[in-house]
Amino acid sequence: MKAGLAALALGASLALTTPTASAGELASGCWNTGRWYCENVYGAPVYQSRYGGEIVGYMYTTTSWFECRTDYGDYVGGPHPNRWLWTQADNGKWGYMRDIDVYSETDPLPTCPA
């Protein structure tokens, strides 16, 4: 009975979590080949604003390109707690991805213009 309840509790907790990149999973830094590429979480949301809000699209690739980074957004945790990355979602809409959804170190990206 206890084993069944423990398995049920574990299953419920797994169902309620969403994947994010953790510090232990960080890959090497983002790289530039004319565009900046980083490794990211599959299905990561892209938001209209660096303050969250409306989701404008998703990234269904795990290697995506990014234009720049900003450290002046809503708190999202992780190694860069206020960092958001400007990118284009897979549906073509522009927006910001949370840094916690990126496995690669994002320090190499240029800073977004103010």
Secondary structure as UniProt FT lines:
FT   HELIX           2..15
FT   HELIX           23..25
FT   STRAND          31..32
FT   STRAND          36..40
FT   TURN            42..43
FT   STRAND          44..49
FT   TURN            50..51
FT   STRAND          52..59
FT   STRAND          63..66
FT   STRAND          68..70
FT   TURN            81..82
FT   STRAND          84..88
FT   TURN            90..91
FT   STRAND          94..98
FT   HELIX           99..101
FT   TURN            107..108
//
